[in-house]
Amino acid sequence: MITDELKSKLPQYMKSNDTLRLSVLRYLLAQIKNKEIDLRTSKEELGDAHVAKILKKELKKRREVIELAEKARREDVVERETSELNVLKEFCELLPDYEF
């Protein structure tokens, strides 16, 4: 399952002091955990389709922030969000069956 693959990357990023990837991964895992908790009431299992949907939502969110920051001429925000967007795109490669 994709969640296990993502969790296995945590120690790797910690050891390499990759704070950007580590923070994005932790946030993504928190969103996945929230979805898992939401699904408990419907007794539905968390699957790769749910993770793909969360990734799509996060990608969309980053793109919107980048667009707004560009209009506001906030280069620092654009740079940070673009970096986070690129990391999320790396995680999307773990789900080749889904279109992002």
N, C-alpha and C positions, 0 to 999 in steps of 0.2 A: 504494500500500500504506500502511496505517496507520502503520507504523514510520517511513516517510519523513516523514509529516506530523508525527509527534511529534518527530523529529529536527530538523525545520525550525523548531520552536518554541524550541529551545535558545537561538539567538542573540537572539531576541526577548525572552526572559526575562532573559538576561544584560544586555542593553542597558537594560532597564527596572528592573534591580536587584530583581526579584521573587524573593527568595530562597526563599520557600515553594514556589512553583510550580517553580522551578528544581531544588530538592532532590528534590521528589516526582517530577519528570520524569526526573531522572538515575537515581533508584532504579528507576523503572519500566523505563527503557531497559536498565539492568543486568539486571533480571529477564528481559527479552526476549532479551538477548544470551545469558544462561545457558540459556534454552530453546532458542535457536538452536544452541548448542554441543551440547546434549543430543540434538537432532534429527540432528546430523551422523552419528551412528553408525547411525541407521536410514535415512539418505539421504532423509529427508523434508524438504520445504520448509516454512519458517516462513510461516504465513498469518495472515490476520485472525482466524480462529477461535482460533488459539493465543494471539494477543494478547488477545482477548476473555476467554479462560479465565484468563489471567494477571491481567487487570483484575478479574475476578470474585473471584479469590483474594485480591487485595490489598484489595478493598472489604470482603470478609468479615473479613479480618484486622483492619482498622481498626474495624469494628463491634464485634468481640469485645473489642478493647482498650478501646474506649469504655465498653462495658458493665461490664467489670471495674474500670475506673478510677472509674466512677460509684459502684459498690459500695464502693470503697475511699476514696471522697470525695477523689479527686485531681483537682481542677478544672483544674489546669495541664495534665495529661495529656489530660483530656477535651477541652479547648480545642484543643490541638495536633493531636490525632487527628481531631477534627471538621473542622478546617481542611484537613488532608490528605485526608480523605474527600471533602470538597467539590471539591477539585482533581481527584481521581480521577474524580469524577462528570462533571466538565467533559470529561475525556479520553474518557469513555464516549460522549459525544455525537458523537464522531468515528466511532463504529461504530453507526449507527442500525439496522442489520439484526439486532443481537444484543440480547437482553433481559438486563438487569442487576438 
